[in-house]
C-alpha cells in the first residue's frame, strides 16, 4: 500500500506542477472567462499566484483521496494541510527573497512555485498516517473551503493590500 500511496504522491507533484504552470495562462487564453478567473490567476499579484498550487492540488487530492480512502484514512486531511502549507509558502518565500534582493526574478519565482509544490506534497507524505491530522479533518476541510471562498471573493473584490496587487 505504501508504494501505491507513493505513486499517487509523485503523480500529484507532476500534476500540480504541470497544471499550475498551465493555469498561469488559462485566464488569458480563455479570453478572460470569469469562471476560469475563479481558479486561475487574473493578474500578477502574489495572491493570484497562490491559485497556481491550491486548485491543481485540490483537484488531484480529491481524485487521490477517493482512491486511497480505505487504505489511508488520514490522507485526505494530510493532503488538505499540505495544500494549505504549500499555498501559504508562496507569499512567505516570495516576500522573503524579494525583501532580501529588492527585486523579483523570473527564475526565482519559478523556484518559489516548485518549492511550494514540494512543500505541499512533502508535508502530505509526512502526515499521511497522522492521528492528529485525522482528528482535525473537519477543521482542515473547513479551512480548505474558506480558502476556496476567499480566492473566489478576492478575485472580483480585490482588497487594497499589497498582497493582492501586482
C-alpha positions, 0 to 999 in steps of 0.5 A: 500500500505504501508504494501505491500511496507513493505513486499517487504522491509523485503523480500529484507533484507532476500534476500540480506542477504541470497544471499550475504552470498551465493555469498561469495562462488559462485566464488569458487564453480563455479570453478572460472567462470569469469562471476560469478567473475563479481558479486561475490567476487574473493578474500578477499579484502574489495572491493570484499566484497562490491559485497556481498550487491550491486548485491543481492540488485540490483537484488531484487530492480529491481524485487521490483521496477517493482512491486511497480512502480505505487504505489511508484514512488520514490522507485526505486531511494530510493532503488538505494541510499540505495544500494549505502549507504549500499555498501559504509558502508562496507569499512567505518565500516570495516576500522573503527573497524579494525583501532580501534582493529588492527585486523579483526574478523570473527564475526565482519565482519559478523556484518559489512555485516548485518549492511550494509544490514540494512543500505541499506534497512533502508535508502530505507524505509526512502526515499521511498516517497522522492521528492528529491530522485525522482528528482535525479533518473537519477543521482542515476541510473547513479551512480548505473551503474558506480558502476556496471562498476567499480566492473566489471573493478576492478575485472580483473584490480585490482588497487594497493590500499589497498582497493582492496587487501586482 
